[in-house]
């Protein structure tokens, strides 16, 4: 008999997970406010904006929200080896903590300046608190999708999102990581239409 319950038989959103994630969200909001981030952008509240606009990373969602969904998928897979010791809700909490940590790092002056200097995001000044919170929710959605559906569906989702972003936005998670760590003037020129 297998000592572990099957992943699909476990509940993912338990009361404990909801409380822990709420604490993580409160920490994210409070810390970003202390860092000087605004709740919403000067342009106000919006549901969706395209890439490369002044409202990118300011409103609820933008094309980069899909990259945060992929974060959640990858965090699920990264934490999967711990399934023997950590339940699905505990791994969801861990994934949410990792995404919260990324949102705080991404909005630090060091990373904001790196994005502005090395990527096509020349006008990037960081995320609004609303956008960071929604990006974290997108990562949680990605975690849930990876938990709920098999790896084949997730590979298809990853490829579809990365190719759609590449075609429509000239950017995606892969290029974002590449340009942040190993900038390329050729890619930067292509992204800006040069």
N, C-alpha and C positions, 0 to 999 in steps of 0.2 A: 504494500500500500504506500502511495506517495505521501510523505509527511506534509507537503505543501498543497494548499488548495490551488486549483487551476486559476490562472490569472483572470480568465473571463468570468469565473464564479465569484470573484471578490467585488465588493462595492468600491468605487474609487473616491466618491465624494462623501466621506464620513463626517460626522460632526467635528471630530478632532482635526481632520484635514481642513475643514472650512474655517475653523477658529485659527489654526496655524497660518493659513493663507491670508486671512483677514489681518493678522498681526504683521505678516510680511508686507502686505499692501500699505498698512498704516506706517510702517517703517520706511517704505519707499517714498510715500507722499511727504512725510515729515522730513526725511533726510534731503530730498530734493528741494523742498521749500527752504530749508536751512542753507542749501547750496545756492539759493537765489533764483531757482527755477520758478516760472509762473505756472499757475494752474491751467490757464488757457492762453492762447497767443493774443497779440494785439488785434488780430483780425477777427477775434471772437471764436464762437463755437461752430464747428462744422463736422459733418459725419464722414465725408470722404474728400480727399484731394489727390490729384495726380502727383507724379514724381517731378522733381526739379521745379517746384513752385514755392513761393514764400510760406505756404501752409503745410508743406511736407514736414512731417514729424511734429506738427502742431495740433492738428485736428485728431479726431478719434481714430481714423484709419487712413492709410495711404498704401501704395503698392508694397512698401517695405513691411507692412503688417504680415504679408505672406511669408517673409523671411523669419518672422518671429514664430509663426506656426511651425516652420521647419526646425527652429530651435527646440521646440517642445518635442518633436519627433526624435531628434537626435539625443535630447536629454533622456527620453524614455529608453532608448537603446543603450546609452551610456550607463544608465543606472540598472539595467536589466540583470547584469551579473550579481547584483546585490539582492535579487529576489528571494534568495534563501533566507536572508536575515531581515529584509525590509518589505513590508506589505506594499501593495500598490498605492494606498493613500500616503504612506510614509515617503515613497519615492516621488509622488506628486508634490509633496511638501518640499523635498530636496530639489526637485526641478524648478519649482517656483522660487526657491531661495537662490538658485544659480541664476535664473533670469533676472531676479531683482538685483543681484550683485552686478550683472552685466549692465542693466539699465543705469545703475549708479555710476559705474565706471565709464559707460558710453557718454554720460553727461558731465564728466569731469573736464576741467579746462584742458588737460593734457590730451585727452582723446578727441575732444571737439577740435582743437587746433590741428591734430594729426589728420582728421578727416578733411578739414579745410585746406590743408597744405598738400595732401597727397591723393585726394580723390576729386571727382568732378563735383563734389558737394561744396562748392566754393562759398555758398551763402549759408552753410550749416552753422547754427549757433546753439544746437542742442534741442532736446525734445521738451515739449510742454509736459507738465505733470500728468495731464489727462492722456496724452499720447503714450507716455511711458507706462501708465497704468493699463491702457488698452493693449499695448505691446505685450505686457506680462500676461494678460488674459488670452492673447493669441497663442502664446507659448503653452499655456495650460490647455488650450484647445488642441494644439499639436500633440501634446502628451496624451490627451484623451483619445485622439484619433489613432495614435500608434498602439495604445492599449486595446482599443476596441476592434481595430482591423489588423489584418495580417501584414507581414513585412512586404509582401508583393504589392499590396495596395499602397503602402507607404513609399516604396521605390517609385511607383508610377506617379504618385502625388509629388514627390521631390523633383522628378524629371520634368513633369508638367509645369510646376511653378518656376523652376529655374529657367526652362526654355521660354516660357511666356514672359517672364521678367526680362530676359535677355533680349527678346524680340521687341517688346513694347517699351521698355524703360532703358535698355542698354546697361542694365545693372541687375545683379542678383546676389544671393548670399555668397556664392563662390567668389564672384568678383569683388564683393565688399570685403571679404576676408583677405583676399589677395592684395587689394589696393591698400588696405590698412597695414598689412605686415610687410609686403614687398611691392611698393608702388611702381607702376610702369607708366611712363609718359605716353607711350603708344596707346595703351588702353584708355588713359585719361583723355587723350585727344579724340579717340573714337567715341567715348561716352559724351563728350561735349559737342559732337557733330563735326569735329575738325578733320 
